[in-house]
């Protein structure tokens, strides 16, 4: 493939894949859909990703990574504040963004049933969660260092619980947005729960 083609085709294919996944879902997206959405050609899918499924899997994983990077920016672009303020900033980027990210959330939720039947997608999603846990653990360590504080629990477990809260609220929000608590309510509940079980 010519170097001029290679320059933007990968990014265009990923953007086209995200668009197709949001419009049609994982199972109904075809290679021709991907070509039409990206303005590329069938050969470019194989050249850059090895096939349609690998491209779709990569697009889903990239969404997870971009979301993790968004959380990281929110934590470290400003002064650290208190541990509670840091948790609130993280949850604002995990929960209070549901409205603007609805198409991506639908894509995310629809990828889970497909992953139960597609071992490669399941492995890709597991890898995306593993990367999020590693990134989250690093964020916690950096935040604790800036605050001069010790973490009260094992960082990877804390990150997994925060991800689980976000994932669970995402499902609730997609079904009933008005009944889903926002980030501030979640922090208040966690603080009260911590005091209650301490």
N, CA and C of each residue as an Amber inpcrd file, in Angstrom:
protein
   594
   0.8460000  -1.1800000   0.0000000   0.0000000   0.0000000   0.0000000
   0.8890000   1.2400000   0.0000000   0.5120000   2.2250000  -0.7420000
   1.3260000   3.4360000  -0.8460000   1.3750000   4.1560000   0.4860000
   2.4880000   4.8380000   0.7240000   2.6630000   5.5230000   1.9970000
   1.6160000   6.6130000   2.1940000   1.1900000   7.2350000   1.0950000
   0.1780000   8.2850000   1.2260000  -1.1430000   7.7030000   1.7110000
  -1.4440000   6.4760000   1.2940000  -2.6670000   5.8330000   1.7520000
  -2.5460000   5.4320000   3.2190000  -1.3750000   4.8760000   3.5690000
  -1.2070000   4.3370000   4.9120000  -1.3360000   5.4210000   5.9680000
  -1.0070000   6.6700000   5.6170000  -1.0020000   7.7400000   6.6000000
  -2.2990000   7.9200000   7.3380000  -3.4350000   7.9790000   6.6430000
  -4.6870000   8.2630000   7.3210000  -5.6850000   7.1310000   7.3190000
  -5.3810000   6.0460000   6.6190000  -6.3640000   4.9780000   6.4850000
  -6.6780000   4.3050000   7.8140000  -5.6740000   4.0750000   8.6240000
  -5.9080000   3.3830000   9.8970000  -6.8770000   4.1900000  10.7640000
  -6.6300000   5.4900000  10.8780000  -7.4850000   6.3440000  11.6900000
  -8.8860000   6.4460000  11.1000000  -8.9630000   6.5360000   9.7800000
 -10.2730000   6.6050000   9.1300000 -11.0490000   5.3120000   9.3290000
 -10.3650000   4.1910000   9.2560000 -11.0330000   2.9040000   9.4840000
 -11.5420000   2.8010000  10.9180000 -10.7510000   3.2400000  11.8900000
 -11.1930000   3.1990000  13.2860000 -12.4030000   4.1100000  13.4960000
 -12.3560000   5.3160000  12.9250000 -13.4920000   6.2290000  13.0520000
 -14.7260000   5.6440000  12.3780000 -14.5460000   5.0440000  11.2110000
 -15.6620000   4.4000000  10.5130000 -16.2200000   3.2280000  11.3070000
 -15.3360000   2.4840000  11.9570000 -15.7700000   1.3450000  12.7690000
 -16.6110000   1.8080000  13.9460000 -16.1830000   2.8770000  14.6080000
 -16.9610000   3.4110000  15.7320000 -18.3430000   3.8370000  15.2490000
 -18.3930000   4.5230000  14.1140000 -19.6670000   4.9710000  13.5630000
 -20.5780000   3.7940000  13.2470000 -20.0230000   2.7710000  12.6060000
 -20.8150000   1.5800000  12.2570000 -21.2890000   0.8420000  13.4970000
 -20.4100000   0.7170000  14.4840000 -20.7790000   0.0270000  15.7140000
 -21.9240000   0.7490000  16.4120000 -21.8950000   2.0660000  16.3880000
 -22.9600000   2.8360000  17.0250000 -24.2670000   2.7230000  16.2510000
 -24.1730000   2.6640000  14.9190000 -25.3800000   2.6120000  14.0900000
 -25.9640000   1.2120000  13.9670000 -25.0790000   0.2130000  13.8180000
 -25.5510000  -1.1300000  13.4890000 -25.2620000  -2.1820000  14.5410000
 -24.3260000  -1.8920000  15.4230000 -23.9390000  -2.8960000  16.4100000
 -22.8430000  -3.8030000  15.8710000 -22.3150000  -4.6170000  16.7600000
 -21.1720000  -5.4720000  16.4210000 -21.5370000  -6.5260000  15.3800000
 -22.6080000  -7.2630000  15.6310000 -22.9370000  -8.4180000  14.7900000
 -23.3950000  -8.0180000  13.3900000 -24.0320000  -6.8550000  13.2490000
 -24.6060000  -6.4770000  11.9540000 -23.6850000  -5.6300000  11.0860000
 -22.5340000  -5.2420000  11.6000000 -21.6070000  -4.4300000  10.8020000
 -20.8340000  -5.3230000   9.8390000 -20.8590000  -4.9640000   8.5580000
 -20.1330000  -5.7300000   7.5380000 -18.8800000  -4.9720000   7.1030000
 -18.0090000  -5.6870000   6.3920000 -16.8050000  -5.0460000   5.8630000
 -17.1690000  -3.9290000   4.8900000 -18.2200000  -4.1340000   4.1100000
 -18.6520000  -3.0920000   3.1650000 -19.1680000  -1.8570000   3.9030000
 -19.8390000  -2.0700000   5.0310000 -20.2620000  -0.9270000   5.8580000
 -19.0430000  -0.1230000   6.3070000 -18.0110000  -0.8330000   6.7290000
 -16.7960000  -0.1770000   7.2170000 -16.1130000   0.6260000   6.1190000
 -16.0830000   0.0640000   4.9210000 -15.4820000   0.7640000   3.7830000
 -16.2760000   2.0310000   3.4590000 -17.6010000   1.9070000   3.4380000
 -18.4390000   3.0650000   3.1200000 -18.2940000   4.1550000   4.1820000
 -18.2460000   3.7700000   5.4420000 -18.1660000   4.7530000   6.5260000
 -16.8100000   5.4320000   6.5930000 -15.7650000   4.7300000   6.1740000
 -14.4090000   5.2730000   6.2960000 -13.8830000   5.8970000   5.0020000
 -14.5530000   5.6110000   3.8830000 -14.0610000   6.1180000   2.6030000
 -12.7590000   5.4640000   2.1880000 -12.5750000   4.2090000   2.5980000
 -11.3440000   3.4880000   2.2450000 -11.6870000   2.3620000   1.2770000
 -11.0380000   1.2190000   1.3910000 -11.3400000   0.0770000   0.5340000
 -11.1840000  -1.2100000   1.3300000 -11.6920000  -2.3000000   0.7810000
 -11.6650000  -3.5810000   1.4870000 -10.2460000  -4.0250000   1.8190000
  -9.3280000  -3.8070000   0.9000000  -7.9500000  -4.2440000   1.1230000
  -7.3180000  -3.5490000   2.3180000  -7.7210000  -2.2990000   2.5530000
  -7.1080000  -1.5490000   3.6530000  -7.4690000  -2.1460000   5.0160000
  -8.6260000  -2.7880000   5.1280000  -9.0090000  -3.4270000   6.3910000
  -8.0320000  -4.5440000   6.7120000  -7.7780000  -5.3920000   5.7290000
  -6.8300000  -6.4910000   5.9310000  -5.4130000  -5.9900000   6.1530000
  -5.0370000  -4.9590000   5.4380000  -3.6680000  -4.4300000   5.5460000
  -3.3920000  -3.8790000   6.9360000  -4.3150000  -3.1040000   7.4610000
  -4.0740000  -2.4200000   8.7380000  -4.4850000  -3.2350000   9.9580000
  -5.4870000  -4.1310000   9.8000000  -6.0120000  -4.8230000  10.9800000
  -6.0720000  -6.3410000  10.8380000  -5.9230000  -6.8480000   9.6360000
  -5.9830000  -8.2910000   9.4460000  -7.3760000  -8.8140000   9.1720000
  -8.3920000  -7.9820000   9.3450000  -9.7560000  -8.4050000   9.0740000
 -10.7650000  -7.5160000   9.7760000 -12.0270000  -7.7080000   9.4130000
 -13.1190000  -6.8860000   9.9430000 -13.2420000  -6.9940000  11.4590000
 -13.2540000  -8.2230000  11.9760000 -13.4510000  -8.3930000  13.4200000
 -12.3350000  -7.7370000  14.2210000 -11.1120000  -7.8540000  13.7370000
  -9.9780000  -7.2390000  14.4420000 -10.1240000  -5.7200000  14.4610000
 -10.6150000  -5.1480000  13.3680000 -10.8480000  -3.7000000  13.3160000
 -11.9260000  -3.2940000  14.3190000 -13.0330000  -4.0270000  14.3560000
 -14.1040000  -3.7020000  15.2950000 -13.6190000  -3.8220000  16.7380000
 -12.8640000  -4.8830000  17.0130000 -12.3370000  -5.0910000  18.3620000
 -11.4160000  -3.9450000  18.7690000 -10.5870000  -3.5030000  17.8370000
  -9.6560000  -2.4110000  18.1140000 -10.4100000  -1.1100000  18.3770000
 -11.4810000  -0.8760000  17.6340000 -12.2710000   0.3460000  17.8220000
 -12.8980000   0.3640000  19.2150000 -13.3970000  -0.7730000  19.6710000
 -13.9960000  -0.8470000  21.0010000 -12.9280000  -0.6130000  22.0660000
 -11.7840000  -1.2660000  21.9170000 -10.7010000  -1.1000000  22.9000000
 -10.2040000   0.3350000  22.9390000 -10.1470000   0.9850000  21.7850000
  -9.6720000   2.3730000  21.7420000 -10.6240000   3.3010000  22.4850000
 -11.9210000   3.0310000  22.4040000 -12.8790000   3.8310000  23.1480000
 -12.6130000   3.7380000  24.6530000 -12.3680000   2.5200000  25.1510000
 -12.0470000   2.3320000  26.5690000 -10.8100000   3.1500000  26.9510000
  -9.7760000   3.0890000  26.1120000  -8.5310000   3.8000000  26.4170000
  -8.7330000   5.3130000  26.4280000  -9.5140000   5.8240000  25.4880000
  -9.7760000   7.2600000  25.4500000 -10.5450000   7.7140000  26.6880000
 -11.4620000   6.8850000  27.1520000 -12.2210000   7.2190000  28.3510000
 -11.2940000   7.2560000  29.5720000 -10.3790000   6.2940000  29.6550000
  -9.4180000   6.2670000  30.7600000  -8.5320000   7.5140000  30.7270000
  -8.0900000   7.9150000  29.5410000  -7.2540000   9.1090000  29.4100000
  -8.0190000  10.3650000  29.8310000  -9.2980000  10.3860000  29.5520000
 -10.1320000  11.5280000  29.9470000 -10.1780000  11.6560000  31.4710000
 -10.3270000  10.5280000  32.1580000 -10.3290000  10.5370000  33.6230000
  -8.9860000  11.0440000  34.1360000  -7.9110000  10.5590000  33.5440000
  -6.5730000  10.9580000  33.9900000  -6.3610000  12.4630000  33.8420000
  -6.7800000  13.0230000  32.7260000  -6.6340000  14.4730000  32.5270000
  -7.3860000  15.2420000  33.6040000  -8.5850000  14.7860000  33.9340000
  -9.3820000  15.5090000  34.9250000  -8.7300000  15.4840000  36.2990000
  -7.9930000  14.4190000  36.6060000  -7.3700000  14.2950000  37.9190000
  -6.1320000  15.1590000  38.0630000  -5.3800000  15.3250000  36.9860000
  -4.0620000  15.9350000  37.1330000  -3.8950000  17.2860000  36.4430000
  -4.9520000  17.8010000  35.8180000  -4.8440000  19.1250000  35.1970000
  -4.9550000  20.2410000  36.2330000  -5.5010000  19.9070000  37.4160000
  -5.6870000  20.9220000  38.4590000  -4.9520000  20.4810000  39.7210000
  -4.9660000  21.3460000  40.7300000  -4.3900000  20.9950000  42.0270000
  -5.1190000  19.7880000  42.5900000  -4.4090000  18.9420000  43.3490000
  -5.0260000  17.6880000  43.7730000  -6.2470000  17.8510000  44.6700000
  -6.2500000  18.8230000  45.5700000  -7.3780000  18.9450000  46.4830000
  -7.3580000  17.8310000  47.5160000  -8.5250000  17.4780000  48.0220000
  -8.6330000  16.4190000  49.0250000  -8.8840000  15.0810000  48.3290000
  -8.6990000  13.9610000  49.0480000  -9.0500000  12.6660000  48.4420000
 -10.4980000  12.6260000  47.9520000 -11.4130000  13.2080000  48.7180000
 -12.8190000  13.2290000  48.3040000 -12.9890000  13.9990000  46.9950000
 -12.2950000  15.1410000  46.8760000 -12.3920000  15.9340000  45.6430000
 -11.8190000  15.1810000  44.4460000 -10.7350000  14.4440000  44.6700000
 -10.1580000  13.6400000  43.5820000 -11.1310000  12.5570000  43.1310000
 -11.7490000  11.8710000  44.0950000 -12.7280000  10.8330000  43.7440000
 -13.8990000  11.4420000  42.9920000 -14.3420000  12.6090000  43.4310000
 -15.4460000  13.2720000  42.7450000 -15.0680000  13.6180000  41.3150000
 -13.8520000  14.1350000  41.1040000 -13.4160000  14.4850000  39.7380000
 -13.3720000  13.2540000  38.8490000 -12.8830000  12.1370000  39.3990000
 -12.8400000  10.9000000  38.6170000 -14.2470000  10.4450000  38.2540000
 -15.1440000  10.4420000  39.2340000 -16.5030000   9.9720000  38.9770000
 -17.2780000  10.9150000  38.0650000 -16.9610000  12.1960000  38.0930000
 -17.6050000  13.1160000  37.1520000 -17.2900000  12.7130000  35.7180000
 -16.0710000  12.2020000  35.4740000 -15.6750000  11.7670000  34.1290000
 -16.1190000  10.3450000  33.8160000 -16.5490000   9.6170000  34.8400000
 -17.0310000   8.2560000  34.6310000 -18.5570000   8.1730000  34.6240000
 -19.2260000   9.1080000  35.2880000 -20.6710000   9.0210000  35.4700000
 -21.4030000  10.2310000  34.8740000 -20.9420000  11.4310000  35.1870000
 -21.6660000  12.6220000  34.7520000 -21.5260000  12.9000000  33.2600000
 -20.7760000  12.0750000  32.5510000 -20.5920000  12.2480000  31.1010000
 -21.5300000  11.3590000  30.2930000 -22.3810000  10.5770000  30.9600000
 -23.2270000   9.6270000  30.2460000 -24.0570000  10.3060000  29.1580000
 -24.5990000  11.4870000  29.4540000 -25.4560000  12.1580000  28.4780000
 -24.7540000  12.4610000  27.1740000 -23.5180000  12.9340000  27.2480000
 -22.7930000  13.2810000  26.0230000 -22.1800000  12.0690000  25.3370000
 -22.1300000  10.9430000  26.0490000 -21.4720000   9.7580000  25.4950000
 -22.4430000   8.6220000  25.1830000 -23.7300000   8.9320000  25.0900000
 -24.7060000   7.8590000  24.9360000 -24.4010000   6.8870000  23.7870000
 -24.0690000   7.3660000  22.5770000 -23.7930000   6.3950000  21.4980000
 -22.6350000   5.4490000  21.8410000 -21.5920000   5.9830000  22.4870000
 -20.4590000   5.1380000  22.8700000 -20.8510000   4.1610000  23.9810000
 -21.7490000   4.5820000  24.8680000 -22.1910000   3.6870000  25.9380000
 -22.9780000   2.5140000  25.3650000 -23.8290000   2.8060000  24.3950000
 -24.5870000   1.7310000  23.7370000 -23.6220000   0.7540000  23.0790000
 -22.6330000   1.2890000  22.3940000 -21.6000000   0.4510000  21.7760000
 -20.9200000  -0.4220000  22.8210000 -20.5780000   0.1710000  23.9270000
 -19.8950000  -0.5340000  25.0030000 -20.7520000  -1.6830000  25.5180000
 -22.0140000  -1.4030000  25.8110000 -22.9170000  -2.4240000  26.3570000
 -23.1590000  -3.5240000  25.3320000 -23.3280000  -3.1440000  24.0720000
 -23.5740000  -4.1520000  23.0370000 -22.3590000  -5.0420000  22.7830000
 -21.1830000  -4.5760000  23.1530000 -19.9960000  -5.4000000  22.9180000
 -19.9150000  -6.5690000  23.8970000 -20.5610000  -6.4630000  25.0620000
 -20.4470000  -7.5300000  26.0550000 -21.0960000  -8.8460000  25.6020000
 -22.3590000  -8.8470000  25.1090000 -22.9150000 -10.1160000  24.6340000
 -22.1050000 -10.7250000  23.4870000 -21.6200000  -9.8600000  22.5810000
 -20.7940000 -10.3630000  21.4800000 -19.5260000 -11.0140000  22.0160000
 -18.9610000 -10.4290000  23.0750000 -17.7190000 -10.9630000  23.6410000
 -17.9110000 -12.3480000  24.2600000 -19.1310000 -12.6520000  24.6990000
 -19.3860000 -13.9700000  25.2720000 -19.2700000 -15.0750000  24.2220000
 -19.4540000 -14.7110000  22.9520000 -19.3990000 -15.7050000  21.8620000
 -18.1580000 -15.5570000  20.9870000 -17.4630000 -14.4220000  21.1250000
 -16.2800000 -14.1590000  20.3020000 -15.0420000 -14.1170000  21.2020000
 -14.2500000 -15.2080000  21.2390000 -13.0930000 -15.2500000  22.1430000
 -12.0980000 -14.1110000  21.9230000 -11.9120000 -13.6800000  20.6840000
 -10.9470000 -12.6160000  20.4140000 -11.4480000 -11.2960000  20.9960000
 -12.7350000 -11.0140000  20.8280000 -13.2980000  -9.7950000  21.3990000
 -13.2720000  -9.8730000  22.9230000 -13.5820000 -11.0440000  23.4740000
 -13.5390000 -11.2010000  24.9260000 -12.1370000 -10.9020000  25.4510000
 -11.1280000 -11.4210000  24.7640000  -9.7400000 -11.1680000  25.1660000
  -9.3990000  -9.6890000  25.0300000  -9.9080000  -9.0370000  23.9860000
  -9.6290000  -7.6120000  23.7710000 -10.2720000  -6.7610000  24.8710000
 -11.5040000  -7.1060000  25.2520000 -12.1660000  -6.3630000  26.3170000
 -11.4840000  -6.6110000  27.6620000 -11.0950000  -7.8540000  27.9050000
 -10.3730000  -8.1550000  29.1440000  -9.0710000  -7.3660000  29.1970000
  -8.4020000  -7.2590000  28.0530000  -7.1660000  -6.4700000  27.9790000
  -7.4520000  -4.9940000  28.2360000  -8.5750000  -4.4910000  27.7090000
  -8.9350000  -3.0850000  27.9280000  -9.1910000  -2.8300000  29.4120000
  -9.8810000  -3.7490000  30.0750000 -10.1090000  -3.6000000  31.5210000
  -8.7930000  -3.6880000  32.2800000  -7.9270000  -4.5950000  31.8630000
  -6.6240000  -4.7250000  32.5340000  -5.8270000  -3.4310000  32.4020000
  -5.8370000  -2.8390000  31.2090000  -5.1350000  -1.5640000  31.0070000
  -5.7480000  -0.4640000  31.8580000  -7.0840000  -0.4640000  31.9710000
  -7.7490000   0.5470000  32.7960000  -7.3630000   0.3780000  34.2630000
  -7.2470000  -0.8720000  34.7230000  -6.8460000  -1.1010000  36.1160000
  -5.4210000  -0.6430000  36.3580000  -4.5260000  -0.9380000  35.4090000
  -3.1350000  -0.5040000  35.5450000  -3.0580000   1.0190000  35.5470000
  -3.7700000   1.6480000  34.6040000  -3.7660000   3.1180000  34.5290000
  -4.3740000   3.7190000  35.7890000  -5.4660000   3.1280000  36.2660000
  -6.1130000   3.6300000  37.4700000  -5.2300000   3.4850000  38.6970000
  -4.5320000   2.3580000  38.7930000  -3.6170000   2.1420000  39.9140000
  -2.4960000   3.1680000  39.8860000  -1.9880000   3.4410000  38.6880000
  -0.9500000   4.4660000  38.5460000  -1.4850000   5.8370000  38.9550000
  -2.7150000   6.1580000  38.5340000  -3.3160000   7.4410000  38.9080000
  -3.4450000   7.5540000  40.4260000  -3.9020000   6.4760000  41.0630000
  -4.0450000   6.4910000  42.5250000  -2.7070000   6.7190000  43.2120000
  -1.6850000   6.0210000  42.7490000  -0.3530000   6.1690000  43.3520000
   0.1700000   7.5920000  43.1920000  -0.0070000   8.1610000  41.9990000
   0.4320000   9.5350000  41.7630000  -0.3530000  10.5190000  42.6170000
  -1.6780000  10.2940000  42.7040000  -2.5160000  11.1910000  43.4990000
  -2.1410000  11.1060000  44.9760000  -1.9260000   9.8930000  45.4740000
  -1.5330000   9.7300000  46.8760000  -0.1940000  10.4120000  47.1340000
   0.7290000  10.3060000  46.1820000   2.0200000  10.9720000  46.3180000
   1.8730000  12.4820000  46.3810000   1.0220000  13.0340000  45.5430000
   0.7990000  14.4840000  45.5520000   0.1430000  14.9490000  46.8460000
  -0.6940000  14.0810000  47.4110000  -1.3840000  14.4360000  48.6460000
  -0.5560000  14.1100000  49.8890000   0.5170000  13.3360000  49.6950000
   1.2920000  12.8880000  50.8430000   0.4890000  11.9610000  51.7240000
  -0.3570000  11.1210000  51.1040000  -1.2510000  10.2360000  51.8590000
  -1.0000000   8.7790000  51.4760000  -1.4010000   7.8940000  52.3610000
  -1.3560000   6.4580000  52.0880000  -2.7350000   5.9880000  51.6890000
  -2.7830000   5.0870000  50.7010000  -4.0710000   4.5520000  50.2940000
  -4.5650000   3.5660000  51.3540000  -5.8710000   3.6200000  51.6950000
  -6.3790000   2.7600000  52.7610000  -6.6190000   1.3090000  52.3340000
  -6.6540000   1.0680000  51.0320000  -6.8940000  -0.2860000  50.5160000
  -5.9620000  -0.5440000  49.3450000  -5.9470000  -1.7780000  48.8940000
  -5.1000000  -2.1820000  47.7640000  -5.5850000  -1.4470000  46.5050000
  -4.7040000  -0.7260000  45.7980000  -5.1300000   0.1480000  44.6940000
  -5.8910000  -0.5640000  43.5740000  -5.4270000  -1.7370000  43.1420000
  -6.0990000  -2.4120000  42.0230000  -7.5290000  -2.7880000  42.3890000
  -7.7580000  -3.1830000  43.6480000  -9.1150000  -3.5190000  44.0840000
  -9.9920000  -2.2740000  44.0890000  -9.4410000  -1.1610000  44.5520000
 -10.2000000   0.0890000  44.5680000 -10.5820000   0.5110000  43.1530000
  -9.6380000   0.4050000  42.2290000  -9.9150000   0.7670000  40.8290000
 -11.0020000  -0.1410000  40.2530000 -10.9280000  -1.4410000  40.5250000
 -11.9400000  -2.3740000  40.0220000 -13.3210000  -2.0310000  40.5440000
 -13.4040000  -1.6350000  41.8090000 -14.7030000  -1.2680000  42.3920000
 -15.2370000   0.0110000  41.7430000 -14.3670000   0.9960000  41.5270000
 -14.8040000   2.2360000  40.8800000 -15.2810000   1.9440000  39.4500000
 -14.5770000   1.0790000  38.7320000 -15.0110000   0.6940000  37.3820000
 -16.3610000   0.0000000  37.4420000 -16.5330000  -0.8850000  38.4200000
 -17.8020000  -1.6010000  38.5620000 -18.9470000  -0.6360000  38.8440000
 -18.7020000   0.3680000  39.6690000 -19.7290000   1.3750000  39.9490000
 -20.0950000   2.1070000  38.6640000 -19.0830000   2.5120000  37.9090000
 -19.3320000   3.2140000  36.6480000 -20.1070000   2.3340000  35.6690000
 -19.6800000   1.0870000  35.5170000 -20.3610000   0.1710000  34.5880000
 -21.8090000  -0.0600000  35.0060000 -22.0310000  -0.2690000  36.3000000
 -23.3840000  -0.5070000  36.7800000 -24.2860000   0.7000000  36.5900000
 -23.7640000   1.8810000  36.8910000 -24.5510000   3.0930000  36.6990000
 -24.8020000   3.3660000  35.2200000 -23.8510000   2.9840000  34.3730000
 -24.0360000   3.1390000  32.9310000 -25.2570000   2.3380000  32.4680000
 -25.3710000   1.1000000  32.9310000 -26.5230000   0.2740000  32.5580000
 -27.8190000   0.8940000  33.0730000 -27.8040000   1.3380000  34.3270000
 -29.0020000   1.9550000  34.8890000 -29.3770000   3.2180000  34.1200000
 -28.3610000   4.0420000  33.7820000 -28.6230000   5.2990000  33.0920000
 -29.2380000   5.0590000  31.7150000 -28.7520000   4.0560000  30.9990000
 -29.2870000   3.7750000  29.6670000 -30.7630000   3.3800000  29.7340000
 -31.1720000   2.7670000  30.8350000 -32.5680000   2.3550000  30.9910000
 -33.4270000   3.4290000  31.6400000 -32.8610000   4.1780000  32.5860000
 -33.6510000   5.1450000  33.3370000 -32.7500000   6.2830000  33.8330000
 -32.4160000   7.2300000  32.9600000 -31.4710000   8.2950000  33.3220000
 -31.8880000   9.0950000  34.5450000 -33.1850000   9.3590000  34.6830000
 -33.6510000  10.2140000  35.7720000 -33.4340000   9.5840000  37.1480000
 -33.4040000   8.2690000  37.2030000 -33.2750000   7.5830000  38.4940000
 -31.8280000   7.2640000  38.8570000 -30.8880000   7.6040000  37.9720000
 -29.4870000   7.2380000  38.1920000 -28.7600000   8.3360000  38.9520000
 -28.1010000   7.9980000  40.0730000 -27.3900000   9.0250000  40.8350000
 -26.2250000   9.6270000  40.0500000 -25.9130000  10.8900000  40.3550000
 -24.7690000  11.5290000  39.7180000 -23.5180000  11.3230000  40.5660000
 -22.4060000  11.8620000  40.1040000 -21.1140000  11.6260000  40.7560000
 -21.1220000  12.0940000  42.2060000 -21.6910000  13.2620000  42.4570000
 -21.6990000  13.7910000  43.8270000 -22.5020000  12.8830000  44.7560000
 -23.6210000  12.3780000  44.2780000 -24.4220000  11.4620000  45.0930000
 -23.6580000  10.1660000  45.3630000 -22.9280000   9.6860000  44.3640000
 -22.1470000   8.4570000  44.5500000 -21.0800000   8.6630000  45.6150000
 -20.3730000   9.7900000  45.5520000 -19.3360000  10.0690000  46.5530000
 -19.9560000  10.1830000  47.9390000 -21.0960000  10.8450000  48.0480000
 -21.7690000  10.9730000  49.3440000 -22.1370000   9.5940000  49.8990000
 -22.6580000   8.7240000  49.0250000 -23.0390000   7.3730000  49.4560000
 -21.8120000   6.5880000  49.9090000 -20.7290000   6.6620000  49.1360000
 -19.5150000   5.9210000  49.4980000 -18.9430000   6.4160000  50.8210000
 -18.9560000   7.7310000  51.0180000 -18.4490000   8.2870000  52.2790000
 -19.3060000   7.8300000  53.4550000 -20.6270000   7.8640000  53.2810000
 -21.5240000   7.4360000  54.3580000 -21.3820000   5.9450000  54.6140000
 -21.2480000   5.1820000  53.5570000 -21.0750000   3.7430000  53.7050000
 -19.7660000   3.4250000  54.4240000 -18.6990000   4.1550000  54.0540000
 -17.4100000   3.9580000  54.7120000 -17.4930000   4.2200000  56.1980000
 -18.1830000   5.2970000  56.5820000 -18.3340000   5.6210000  57.9960000
 -19.1920000   4.5760000  58.7030000 -20.1920000   4.0430000  58.0050000
 -21.1200000   3.0910000  58.6050000 -20.4390000   1.7380000  58.8760000
 -19.6000000   1.3000000  57.9610000 -18.9890000  -0.0350000  58.1100000
 -17.6310000   0.0190000  58.7950000 -17.0970000   1.2100000  59.0580000
 -15.7710000   1.3260000  59.6720000 -15.7660000   0.7510000  61.0860000
